[in-house]
Amino acid sequence: MPSKSLHAGDRTGPFELPVSRELVRQFTEATLDDLEQFCDRQLVPPSLVATQVYRAQFASITELVPSDVFSAARSGVHGEHDLLLHRPIFADEKLHTFSRTHSARPSGANLRVTLHHATFDDHEELVAEQWWTTVLLGTTAEPTGPALPDYSFSRSAETALVAEVVVRIDEVMARRYAEVSGDFSDHHFSVEGARRSGHEAPFLHGLCTMALCARAAIKTVGGGDPRRIRRIAVRFAAPAFLEHDLVVQIFERATGGFALQATCGGTTVIKNGFVELTP
């Protein structure tokens, strides 16, 4: 057992969170988001803030996770993401993010670390919160912090399927998304790079897959209005491969909100997803 543990509540920041009109243009083109509300590049797509908080996530996890815990990990993968919007966000707002340790949970031979990112405007009003869970492979620590919300669902307990959207994933999408996120990892573009990551073919960025799920929810249960998305949460189960179709299915939950799942090539890539709309 490592000599040190994480401490829920430890905080870093602030980190700037830029959301320019040009970034909105790049993001909507990368995710094939042709909604009329994005044409003037003023309204920021809900999941764009998830892409932009990556810098805060990367800087914070190396600071908030003790060095002996972090250095013992073979690598880390994005396990879950939960985005809560308190209001719509608009391009060129001056936003900043504070990050803190939310929780840590041993999971077999690995450690699930969740950081909470709170984003504020220049009036210090809270505009968005995100819970980013990273699975650190091959390391562990004492459990700390509260449990995450449970969005798991059983199709037998849900109403009938209310929406299904199919999106074609190609290499152009991966490259355009990399230009937005700055993530040009080789496993998104070459077979050799994918194999080094344990997969047989290049695959899409996880947050881009989440963005496609958000797009599907907006166009169907959201009535085409991105301002109605209050919350979207996903659990990454497997990568979505390039040159394949992503099939997003949405179910109405008996307890409120919508359940979401996505498959690619017959494999579940997003499970236990959740979408909440504003009234």
Phi and psi restraints in degrees (value plus and minus 20) as a CYANA .aco file:
   2 PRO   PHI     -77.4   -37.4
   2 PRO   PSI     132.5   172.5
   3 SER   PHI     -95.1   -55.1
   3 SER   PSI     -36.8     3.2
   4 LYS   PHI    -141.6  -101.6
   4 LYS   PSI     137.5   177.5
   5 SER   PHI    -150.2  -110.2
   5 SER   PSI     145.0   185.0
   6 LEU   PHI     -96.8   -56.8
   6 LEU   PSI     139.8   179.8
   7 HIS   PHI    -146.8  -106.8
   7 HIS   PSI      91.9   131.9
   8 ALA   PHI     -78.1   -38.1
   8 ALA   PSI     111.8   151.8
   9 GLY   PHI      83.1   123.1
   9 GLY   PSI     -37.6     2.4
  10 ASP   PHI     -77.5   -37.5
  10 ASP   PSI     118.7   158.7
  11 ARG   PHI    -152.1  -112.1
  11 ARG   PSI     127.6   167.6
  12 THR   PHI    -152.0  -112.0
  12 THR   PSI     147.4   187.4
  13 GLY   PHI     100.6   140.6
  13 GLY   PSI    -198.0  -158.0
  14 PRO   PHI    -103.1   -63.1
  14 PRO   PSI     135.7   175.7
  15 PHE   PHI    -138.1   -98.1
  15 PHE   PSI     114.8   154.8
  16 GLU   PHI     -89.0   -49.0
  16 GLU   PSI     124.2   164.2
  17 LEU   PHI    -144.9  -104.9
  17 LEU   PSI      69.4   109.4
  18 PRO   PHI     -96.8   -56.8
  18 PRO   PSI     115.3   155.3
  19 VAL   PHI    -158.7  -118.7
  19 VAL   PSI      61.2   101.2
  20 SER   PHI    -104.9   -64.9
  20 SER   PSI     147.0   187.0
  21 ARG   PHI     -81.0   -41.0
  21 ARG   PSI     -60.3   -20.3
  22 GLU   PHI     -83.2   -43.2
  22 GLU   PSI     -58.1   -18.1
  23 LEU   PHI     -85.4   -45.4
  23 LEU   PSI     -59.6   -19.6
  24 VAL   PHI     -80.7   -40.7
  24 VAL   PSI     -63.5   -23.5
  25 ARG   PHI     -80.2   -40.2
  25 ARG   PSI     -68.5   -28.5
  26 GLN   PHI     -81.8   -41.8
  26 GLN   PSI     -62.0   -22.0
  27 PHE   PHI     -87.8   -47.8
  27 PHE   PSI     -64.8   -24.8
  28 THR   PHI     -86.6   -46.6
  28 THR   PSI     -54.0   -14.0
  29 GLU   PHI     -88.6   -48.6
  29 GLU   PSI     -59.7   -19.7
  30 ALA   PHI     -86.3   -46.3
  30 ALA   PSI     -55.3   -15.3
  31 THR   PHI    -122.3   -82.3
  31 THR   PSI      -7.2    32.8
  32 LEU   PHI      37.6    77.6
  32 LEU   PSI      15.1    55.1
  33 ASP   PHI    -114.0   -74.0
  33 ASP   PSI      79.0   119.0
  34 ASP   PHI    -122.6   -82.6
  34 ASP   PSI       2.7    42.7
  35 LEU   PHI     -80.7   -40.7
  35 LEU   PSI     122.9   162.9
  36 GLU   PHI     -78.8   -38.8
  36 GLU   PSI     -54.2   -14.2
  37 GLN   PHI     -84.5   -44.5
  37 GLN   PSI     -37.8     2.2
  38 PHE   PHI    -117.4   -77.4
  38 PHE   PSI     -20.7    19.3
  39 CYS   PHI     -83.1   -43.1
  39 CYS   PSI     -56.2   -16.2
  40 ASP   PHI    -109.4   -69.4
  40 ASP   PSI     -17.3    22.7
  41 ARG   PHI      44.3    84.3
  41 ARG   PSI      -2.6    37.4
  42 GLN   PHI    -106.9   -66.9
  42 GLN   PSI     -68.3   -28.3
  43 LEU   PHI     -98.0   -58.0
  43 LEU   PSI     111.1   151.1
  44 VAL   PHI    -108.8   -68.8
  44 VAL   PSI     107.5   147.5
  45 PRO   PHI     -76.4   -36.4
  45 PRO   PSI     119.1   159.1
  46 PRO   PHI     -71.4   -31.4
  46 PRO   PSI     -64.8   -24.8
  47 SER   PHI    -101.5   -61.5
  47 SER   PSI     -24.1    15.9
  48 LEU   PHI     -83.8   -43.8
  48 LEU   PSI     -54.5   -14.5
  49 VAL   PHI     -86.4   -46.4
  49 VAL   PSI     -45.1    -5.1
  50 ALA   PHI     -87.3   -47.3
  50 ALA   PSI     -62.8   -22.8
  51 THR   PHI     -81.2   -41.2
  51 THR   PSI     -61.9   -21.9
  52 GLN   PHI     -94.7   -54.7
  52 GLN   PSI     -40.8    -0.8
  53 VAL   PHI    -101.1   -61.1
  53 VAL   PSI     -20.8    19.2
  54 TYR   PHI     -76.5   -36.5
  54 TYR   PSI     -61.3   -21.3
  55 ARG   PHI     -81.8   -41.8
  55 ARG   PSI     -61.7   -21.7
  56 ALA   PHI     -86.3   -46.3
  56 ALA   PSI     -59.3   -19.3
  57 GLN   PHI     -81.8   -41.8
  57 GLN   PSI     -68.7   -28.7
  58 PHE   PHI     -83.6   -43.6
  58 PHE   PSI     -65.2   -25.2
  59 ALA   PHI     -87.1   -47.1
  59 ALA   PSI     -58.0   -18.0
  60 SER   PHI     -95.8   -55.8
  60 SER   PSI     -57.7   -17.7
  61 ILE   PHI     -87.0   -47.0
  61 ILE   PSI     -52.6   -12.6
  62 THR   PHI     -94.5   -54.5
  62 THR   PSI     -40.6    -0.6
  63 GLU   PHI    -113.0   -73.0
  63 GLU   PSI     -58.4   -18.4
  64 LEU   PHI    -105.4   -65.4
  64 LEU   PSI     -45.2    -5.2
  65 VAL   PHI    -108.7   -68.7
  65 VAL   PSI     105.5   145.5
  66 PRO   PHI     -74.0   -34.0
  66 PRO   PSI     124.4   164.4
  67 SER   PHI     -80.3   -40.3
  67 SER   PSI     -55.0   -15.0
  68 ASP   PHI     -91.4   -51.4
  68 ASP   PSI     -49.8    -9.8
  69 VAL   PHI     -92.5   -52.5
  69 VAL   PSI     -65.8   -25.8
  70 PHE   PHI     -87.7   -47.7
  70 PHE   PSI     -63.9   -23.9
  71 SER   PHI     -88.7   -48.7
  71 SER   PSI     -41.8    -1.8
  72 ALA   PHI     -97.8   -57.8
  72 ALA   PSI     -34.1     5.9
  73 ALA   PHI     -97.1   -57.1
  73 ALA   PSI     118.7   158.7
  74 ARG   PHI     -89.5   -49.5
  74 ARG   PSI     -60.1   -20.1
  75 SER   PHI    -191.2  -151.2
  75 SER   PSI    -197.7  -157.7
  76 GLY   PHI    -158.4  -118.4
  76 GLY   PSI     126.7   166.7
  77 VAL   PHI    -149.8  -109.8
  77 VAL   PSI     131.7   171.7
  78 HIS   PHI     -95.0   -55.0
  78 HIS   PSI      94.3   134.3
  79 GLY   PHI    -113.7   -73.7
  79 GLY   PSI     -66.3   -26.3
  80 GLU   PHI    -165.3  -125.3
  80 GLU   PSI     136.9   176.9
  81 HIS   PHI    -166.1  -126.1
  81 HIS   PSI     112.8   152.8
  82 ASP   PHI    -151.2  -111.2
  82 ASP   PSI      96.2   136.2
  83 LEU   PHI    -135.0   -95.0
  83 LEU   PSI     104.7   144.7
  84 LEU   PHI    -139.8   -99.8
  84 LEU   PSI     100.2   140.2
  85 LEU   PHI    -122.6   -82.6
  85 LEU   PSI     107.5   147.5
  86 HIS   PHI    -109.5   -69.5
  86 HIS   PSI     -37.6     2.4
  87 ARG   PHI    -186.1  -146.1
  87 ARG   PSI     143.7   183.7
  88 PRO   PHI     -82.1   -42.1
  88 PRO   PSI     130.4   170.4
  89 ILE   PHI    -132.5   -92.5
  89 ILE   PSI     122.2   162.2
  90 PHE   PHI    -139.8   -99.8
  90 PHE   PSI     131.1   171.1
  91 ALA   PHI     -79.4   -39.4
  91 ALA   PSI     125.3   165.3
  92 ASP   PHI      52.1    92.1
  92 ASP   PSI     -10.5    29.5
  93 GLU   PHI     -86.1   -46.1
  93 GLU   PSI     129.2   169.2
  94 LYS   PHI    -111.5   -71.5
  94 LYS   PSI      83.0   123.0
  95 LEU   PHI    -135.9   -95.9
  95 LEU   PSI     129.0   169.0
  96 HIS   PHI    -162.6  -122.6
  96 HIS   PSI     133.0   173.0
  97 THR   PHI    -145.1  -105.1
  97 THR   PSI     116.3   156.3
  98 PHE   PHI    -128.2   -88.2
  98 PHE   PSI     121.2   161.2
  99 SER   PHI    -141.3  -101.3
  99 SER   PSI     123.1   163.1
 100 ARG   PHI    -164.1  -124.1
 100 ARG   PSI     140.1   180.1
 101 THR   PHI     -92.8   -52.8
 101 THR   PSI     100.4   140.4
 102 HIS   PHI    -109.7   -69.7
 102 HIS   PSI     -71.8   -31.8
 103 SER   PHI    -184.8  -144.8
 103 SER   PSI     144.9   184.9
 104 ALA   PHI    -162.9  -122.9
 104 ALA   PSI     118.1   158.1
 105 ARG   PHI    -159.7  -119.7
 105 ARG   PSI     101.6   141.6
 106 PRO   PHI     -80.8   -40.8
 106 PRO   PSI     121.5   161.5
 107 SER   PHI    -161.1  -121.1
 107 SER   PSI      73.3   113.3
 108 GLY   PHI      43.2    83.2
 108 GLY   PSI    -144.6  -104.6
 109 ALA   PHI    -109.8   -69.8
 109 ALA   PSI     -13.0    27.0
 110 ASN   PHI    -140.1  -100.1
 110 ASN   PSI     156.7   196.7
 111 LEU   PHI    -151.7  -111.7
 111 LEU   PSI     106.6   146.6
 112 ARG   PHI    -116.4   -76.4
 112 ARG   PSI      94.9   134.9
 113 VAL   PHI    -132.3   -92.3
 113 VAL   PSI     104.3   144.3
 114 THR   PHI    -132.1   -92.1
 114 THR   PSI     103.4   143.4
 115 LEU   PHI    -124.4   -84.4
 115 LEU   PSI     121.4   161.4
 116 HIS   PHI    -123.9   -83.9
 116 HIS   PSI     105.1   145.1
 117 HIS   PHI    -132.9   -92.9
 117 HIS   PSI      98.4   138.4
 118 ALA   PHI    -128.2   -88.2
 118 ALA   PSI     102.5   142.5
 119 THR   PHI    -128.1   -88.1
 119 THR   PSI     111.1   151.1
 120 PHE   PHI    -141.2  -101.2
 120 PHE   PSI     134.9   174.9
 121 ASP   PHI    -110.9   -70.9
 121 ASP   PSI    -195.0  -155.0
 122 ASP   PHI     -95.5   -55.5
 122 ASP   PSI     -22.1    17.9
 123 HIS   PHI    -120.1   -80.1
 123 HIS   PSI     -10.8    29.2
 124 GLU   PHI      43.4    83.4
 124 GLU   PSI       7.7    47.7
 125 GLU   PHI    -113.6   -73.6
 125 GLU   PSI     117.0   157.0
 126 LEU   PHI     -91.9   -51.9
 126 LEU   PSI     104.7   144.7
 127 VAL   PHI    -133.1   -93.1
 127 VAL   PSI     -44.8    -4.8
 128 ALA   PHI    -177.4  -137.4
 128 ALA   PSI     129.1   169.1
 129 GLU   PHI    -150.8  -110.8
 129 GLU   PSI     125.0   165.0
 130 GLN   PHI    -158.9  -118.9
 130 GLN   PSI     119.8   159.8
 131 TRP   PHI    -134.4   -94.4
 131 TRP   PSI      87.9   127.9
 132 TRP   PHI    -126.8   -86.8
 132 TRP   PSI      94.7   134.7
 133 THR   PHI    -121.5   -81.5
 133 THR   PSI     101.9   141.9
 134 THR   PHI    -128.4   -88.4
 134 THR   PSI     113.8   153.8
 135 VAL   PHI    -115.6   -75.6
 135 VAL   PSI      89.9   129.9
 136 LEU   PHI    -107.2   -67.2
 136 LEU   PSI      97.0   137.0
 137 LEU   PHI    -104.3   -64.3
 137 LEU   PSI     108.4   148.4
 138 GLY   PHI      62.3   102.3
 138 GLY   PSI      -1.2    38.8
 139 THR   PHI    -158.5  -118.5
 139 THR   PSI     149.9   189.9
 140 THR   PHI    -174.5  -134.5
 140 THR   PSI     151.1   191.1
 141 ALA   PHI    -185.1  -145.1
 141 ALA   PSI     151.6   191.6
 142 GLU   PHI     -87.7   -47.7
 142 GLU   PSI     123.6   163.6
 143 PRO   PHI     -86.6   -46.6
 143 PRO   PSI     126.0   166.0
 144 THR   PHI    -174.1  -134.1
 144 THR   PSI     135.5   175.5
 145 GLY   PHI      61.7   101.7
 145 GLY   PSI     148.9   188.9
 146 PRO   PHI     -95.6   -55.6
 146 PRO   PSI     140.8   180.8
 147 ALA   PHI     -92.5   -52.5
 147 ALA   PSI     133.8   173.8
 148 LEU   PHI    -100.5   -60.5
 148 LEU   PSI     138.0   178.0
 149 PRO   PHI     -77.9   -37.9
 149 PRO   PSI     126.0   166.0
 150 ASP   PHI    -118.2   -78.2
 150 ASP   PSI      88.6   128.6
 151 TYR   PHI    -122.0   -82.0
 151 TYR   PSI      -9.6    30.4
 152 SER   PHI     -83.3   -43.3
 152 SER   PSI     129.7   169.7
 153 PHE   PHI    -169.1  -129.1
 153 PHE   PSI     136.7   176.7
 154 SER   PHI    -134.8   -94.8
 154 SER   PSI     110.6   150.6
 155 ARG   PHI     -80.3   -40.3
 155 ARG   PSI     -48.1    -8.1
 156 SER   PHI     -88.1   -48.1
 156 SER   PSI     -41.7    -1.7
 157 ALA   PHI    -117.2   -77.2
 157 ALA   PSI     -19.7    20.3
 158 GLU   PHI    -121.8   -81.8
 158 GLU   PSI     145.8   185.8
 159 THR   PHI     -94.4   -54.4
 159 THR   PSI    -199.1  -159.1
 160 ALA   PHI     -84.2   -44.2
 160 ALA   PSI     138.1   178.1
 161 LEU   PHI     -74.5   -34.5
 161 LEU   PSI     109.3   149.3
 162 VAL   PHI    -125.1   -85.1
 162 VAL   PSI     -37.0     3.0
 163 ALA   PHI    -180.1  -140.1
 163 ALA   PSI     126.1   166.1
 164 GLU   PHI    -162.8  -122.8
 164 GLU   PSI     107.7   147.7
 165 VAL   PHI    -147.5  -107.5
 165 VAL   PSI     113.9   153.9
 166 VAL   PHI    -132.2   -92.2
 166 VAL   PSI     107.8   147.8
 167 VAL   PHI    -144.7  -104.7
 167 VAL   PSI     111.5   151.5
 168 ARG   PHI    -104.2   -64.2
 168 ARG   PSI     107.7   147.7
 169 ILE   PHI    -120.3   -80.3
 169 ILE   PSI     104.5   144.5
 170 ASP   PHI    -150.0  -110.0
 170 ASP   PSI     155.6   195.6
 171 GLU   PHI     -84.1   -44.1
 171 GLU   PSI     -51.3   -11.3
 172 VAL   PHI     -82.2   -42.2
 172 VAL   PSI     -59.5   -19.5
 173 MET   PHI     -82.1   -42.1
 173 MET   PSI     -64.6   -24.6
 174 ALA   PHI     -82.0   -42.0
 174 ALA   PSI     -61.9   -21.9
 175 ARG   PHI     -89.7   -49.7
 175 ARG   PSI     -61.0   -21.0
 176 ARG   PHI     -85.7   -45.7
 176 ARG   PSI     -58.8   -18.8
 177 TYR   PHI     -88.6   -48.6
 177 TYR   PSI     -56.5   -16.5
 178 ALA   PHI     -80.9   -40.9
 178 ALA   PSI     -55.9   -15.9
 179 GLU   PHI     -86.2   -46.2
 179 GLU   PSI     -49.4    -9.4
 180 VAL   PHI     -98.8   -58.8
 180 VAL   PSI     -67.5   -27.5
 181 SER   PHI    -105.8   -65.8
 181 SER   PSI     -43.3    -3.3
 182 GLY   PHI      63.0   103.0
 182 GLY   PSI     -15.2    24.8
 183 ASP   PHI    -115.4   -75.4
 183 ASP   PSI      76.7   116.7
 184 PHE   PHI    -124.5   -84.5
 184 PHE   PSI      12.3    52.3
 185 SER   PHI     -73.4   -33.4
 185 SER   PSI     117.8   157.8
 186 ASP   PHI     -82.3   -42.3
 186 ASP   PSI     -46.1    -6.1
 187 HIS   PHI     -89.4   -49.4
 187 HIS   PSI     -29.2    10.8
 188 HIS   PHI    -108.6   -68.6
 188 HIS   PSI     -28.7    11.3
 189 PHE   PHI    -151.8  -111.8
 189 PHE   PSI     -37.5     2.5
 190 SER   PHI    -155.1  -115.1
 190 SER   PSI     130.6   170.6
 191 VAL   PHI     -84.2   -44.2
 191 VAL   PSI     -60.7   -20.7
 192 GLU   PHI     -82.6   -42.6
 192 GLU   PSI     -63.6   -23.6
 193 GLY   PHI     -84.7   -44.7
 193 GLY   PSI     -59.5   -19.5
 194 ALA   PHI     -83.7   -43.7
 194 ALA   PSI     -61.1   -21.1
 195 ARG   PHI     -85.7   -45.7
 195 ARG   PSI     -53.8   -13.8
 196 ARG   PHI     -85.8   -45.8
 196 ARG   PSI     -44.0    -4.0
 197 SER   PHI    -114.4   -74.4
 197 SER   PSI     -14.0    26.0
 198 GLY   PHI      71.2   111.2
 198 GLY   PSI      -3.8    36.2
 199 HIS   PHI    -147.2  -107.2
 199 HIS   PSI     139.8   179.8
 200 GLU   PHI    -111.1   -71.1
 200 GLU   PSI     -30.8     9.2
 201 ALA   PHI    -172.2  -132.2
 201 ALA   PSI     138.3   178.3
 202 PRO   PHI     -79.5   -39.5
 202 PRO   PSI     127.8   167.8
 203 PHE   PHI    -157.1  -117.1
 203 PHE   PSI     140.1   180.1
 204 LEU   PHI     -96.9   -56.9
 204 LEU   PSI     132.8   172.8
 205 HIS   PHI     -80.1   -40.1
 205 HIS   PSI     120.6   160.6
 206 GLY   PHI     -80.2   -40.2
 206 GLY   PSI     -63.3   -23.3
 207 LEU   PHI     -90.1   -50.1
 207 LEU   PSI     -43.1    -3.1
 208 CYS   PHI     -92.1   -52.1
 208 CYS   PSI     -58.9   -18.9
 209 THR   PHI     -80.1   -40.1
 209 THR   PSI     -62.8   -22.8
 210 MET   PHI     -81.5   -41.5
 210 MET   PSI     -60.8   -20.8
 211 ALA   PHI     -82.3   -42.3
 211 ALA   PSI     -58.9   -18.9
 212 LEU   PHI     -85.9   -45.9
 212 LEU   PSI     -55.7   -15.7
 213 CYS   PHI     -86.6   -46.6
 213 CYS   PSI     -61.4   -21.4
 214 ALA   PHI     -83.5   -43.5
 214 ALA   PSI     -61.6   -21.6
 215 ARG   PHI     -79.2   -39.2
 215 ARG   PSI     -63.4   -23.4
 216 ALA   PHI     -83.0   -43.0
 216 ALA   PSI     -60.8   -20.8
 217 ALA   PHI     -87.0   -47.0
 217 ALA   PSI     -61.0   -21.0
 218 ILE   PHI     -81.6   -41.6
 218 ILE   PSI     -65.9   -25.9
 219 LYS   PHI     -91.7   -51.7
 219 LYS   PSI     -40.2    -0.2
 220 THR   PHI    -128.9   -88.9
 220 THR   PSI    -105.0   -65.0
 221 VAL   PHI     -90.8   -50.8
 221 VAL   PSI     -40.5    -0.5
 222 GLY   PHI    -105.9   -65.9
 222 GLY   PSI     -18.7    21.3
 223 GLY   PHI      44.3    84.3
 223 GLY   PSI       2.0    42.0
 224 GLY   PHI      60.7   100.7
 224 GLY   PSI     -12.4    27.6
 225 ASP   PHI    -131.7   -91.7
 225 ASP   PSI      85.5   125.5
 226 PRO   PHI     -83.9   -43.9
 226 PRO   PSI     -39.5     0.5
 227 ARG   PHI     -91.0   -51.0
 227 ARG   PSI     -31.5     8.5
 228 ARG   PHI    -104.5   -64.5
 228 ARG   PSI     -31.9     8.1
 229 ILE   PHI     -95.7   -55.7
 229 ILE   PSI      94.8   134.8
 230 ARG   PHI    -118.5   -78.5
 230 ARG   PSI     -58.9   -18.9
 231 ARG   PHI    -166.7  -126.7
 231 ARG   PSI     120.0   160.0
 232 ILE   PHI    -161.3  -121.3
 232 ILE   PSI     108.7   148.7
 233 ALA   PHI    -150.4  -110.4
 233 ALA   PSI     123.1   163.1
 234 VAL   PHI    -159.7  -119.7
 234 VAL   PSI     134.2   174.2
 235 ARG   PHI    -139.8   -99.8
 235 ARG   PSI     102.4   142.4
 236 PHE   PHI    -100.7   -60.7
 236 PHE   PSI      96.5   136.5
 237 ALA   PHI    -120.3   -80.3
 237 ALA   PSI     -50.3   -10.3
 238 ALA   PHI    -185.3  -145.3
 238 ALA   PSI     141.4   181.4
 239 PRO   PHI     -96.9   -56.9
 239 PRO   PSI     132.2   172.2
 240 ALA   PHI    -115.9   -75.9
 240 ALA   PSI     100.3   140.3
 241 PHE   PHI    -104.9   -64.9
 241 PHE   PSI     128.6   168.6
 242 LEU   PHI     -86.5   -46.5
 242 LEU   PSI     134.6   174.6
 243 GLU   PHI      43.2    83.2
 243 GLU   PSI      10.3    50.3
 244 HIS   PHI    -151.7  -111.7
 244 HIS   PSI     145.7   185.7
 245 ASP   PHI    -111.4   -71.4
 245 ASP   PSI     117.0   157.0
 246 LEU   PHI    -118.6   -78.6
 246 LEU   PSI     103.4   143.4
 247 VAL   PHI    -128.5   -88.5
 247 VAL   PSI      92.7   132.7
 248 VAL   PHI    -122.2   -82.2
 248 VAL   PSI     104.9   144.9
 249 GLN   PHI    -137.2   -97.2
 249 GLN   PSI     118.9   158.9
 250 ILE   PHI    -147.2  -107.2
 250 ILE   PSI     113.6   153.6
 251 PHE   PHI    -143.7  -103.7
 251 PHE   PSI     124.1   164.1
 252 GLU   PHI    -102.0   -62.0
 252 GLU   PSI     108.0   148.0
 253 ARG   PHI    -104.9   -64.9
 253 ARG   PSI     119.7   159.7
 254 ALA   PHI     -84.8   -44.8
 254 ALA   PSI     -45.2    -5.2
 255 THR   PHI    -113.5   -73.5
 255 THR   PSI     -15.1    24.9
 256 GLY   PHI      89.1   129.1
 256 GLY   PSI     128.2   168.2
 257 GLY   PHI      56.6    96.6
 257 GLY   PSI    -188.5  -148.5
 258 PHE   PHI    -151.0  -111.0
 258 PHE   PSI     119.0   159.0
 259 ALA   PHI    -106.8   -66.8
 259 ALA   PSI     130.0   170.0
 260 LEU   PHI    -158.9  -118.9
 260 LEU   PSI     118.8   158.8
 261 GLN   PHI    -166.3  -126.3
 261 GLN   PSI     137.9   177.9
 262 ALA   PHI    -161.8  -121.8
 262 ALA   PSI     124.5   164.5
 263 THR   PHI    -146.4  -106.4
 263 THR   PSI     137.1   177.1
 264 CYS   PHI    -163.8  -123.8
 264 CYS   PSI      99.2   139.2
 265 GLY   PHI      41.1    81.1
 265 GLY   PSI      10.7    50.7
 266 GLY   PHI      64.8   104.8
 266 GLY   PSI     -22.0    18.0
 267 THR   PHI    -125.8   -85.8
 267 THR   PSI     115.9   155.9
 268 THR   PHI     -90.8   -50.8
 268 THR   PSI     101.8   141.8
 269 VAL   PHI    -127.7   -87.7
 269 VAL   PSI     -48.5    -8.5
 270 ILE   PHI    -145.7  -105.7
 270 ILE   PSI     105.3   145.3
 271 LYS   PHI    -150.2  -110.2
 271 LYS   PSI     142.1   182.1
 272 ASN   PHI      31.9    71.9
 272 ASN   PSI      18.5    58.5
 273 GLY   PHI     -98.0   -58.0
 273 GLY   PSI     138.7   178.7
 274 PHE   PHI    -165.8  -125.8
 274 PHE   PSI     117.4   157.4
 275 VAL   PHI    -149.2  -109.2
 275 VAL   PSI     108.5   148.5
 276 GLU   PHI    -139.8   -99.8
 276 GLU   PSI     114.7   154.7
 277 LEU   PHI    -125.9   -85.9
 277 LEU   PSI     133.9   173.9
 278 THR   PHI     -93.5   -53.5
 278 THR   PSI     136.1   176.1
